[in-house]
């Protein structure tokens, strides 16, 4: 049993599947790769829609990545959908 399992009644895989099927995450190419107690790993697939005038990933996309990744198990409801 992992720290994630102790805080929720669903396994980590259920949350990862739920998060990665969110329409917004799919829209921008964001993926929650892994997570545990107080940490998570996420990635954002760069693509033309996320690039700014300097041909770099727009800071708003990076801020969204950071905001989404900071969702640790302590912030999750006890029961996942």
N, C-alpha and C positions, 0 to 999 in steps of 0.2 A: 504494500500500500504506500502510495506517495503522499507528500504533503497536500497535493491537490485533492486526492481522494478523501483525505481526512476532513477537509473543509466543505466539501460538497458531497451529495449523494450520487453523483454521476462520475464516471471515469473521465480522465483528461481527454481521451479521444472523442468523447461526445461533445465536449466544449469546443475542441479544435474544429470538428466537422461543422458545428453550429456557426462558429465565428467565420469560418472560411466560406460558408455558403451565403453570408450576408450580401445582399445586392450591392451595397455601397462598396464593400471590400472588393467584390468582383469587378465593379465598374472601374475602380482606380488601380486594380492589380495588387492589392495588399493581401498578404498572407500572414497569419499567426503560425509560426513554425513550431514552437514549443513553449511551454510555460511551467512554472512551478511556484512554490510559495514565495511571493514577493518579487518575481522576475518573469519576464517573457522575452521571447525572440520573435521578431517580425521582420518581414522583408517587403519591399515595394519594387515591383518590376518597372523599370523606367520605360516610358514609351512617349511618342511624340505629343500626345495630349497633355502630358505632365511637364513639358519642357517650357522654360521661359525664353525671353528674347535673347538671352546670353547662351542659349543651347545647354542649359543646366536644368536639372530637376528643380521645379519651382519650390520655393521655401514653404508654400502652403501645403504642398504634397508631403514634404518632409515633416512639417508640423502635424499633419494628420497621421503619419506613420508613428511619430513619437506618442501622440495622444492615444492612439489605438493600442500600442505596445505597452503602455503604462498600466493598462487594465490587468491588475494582478488578481490571483484567486481570492484575496481578501475582499475584493469589490464585487465578486460574483454572487448572485443569489444562491441560496442553499439548494435549489432544485433547478436544473437546466431544462429548457423546453425540449 
